[in-house]
Amino acid sequence: MDRTRMSRALYLSVQRMLAAGAISKGAAASAIASTAEGYSFPTNLDRDRVSAGWRRETAI
């Protein structure tokens, strides 16, 4: 996954939503952090199917 490219694509959308009052600063920060830092799964969910044994609780 190209996290830099994903973050750049997200930036303008988040900026517009903040300006329109559609999301809070906290929601924007969460979206940016999850895009830049990834998610708490041990695999790429775009390619690999999830089995019950792979799931774990998120940090949120």
Secondary structure, DSSP 4 states (H G I P E B T S, - for coil): --HHHHHHHHHHHHHHHHHHTSS-HHHHHHHHHHHHH--S-SS-TTTS---GGG------
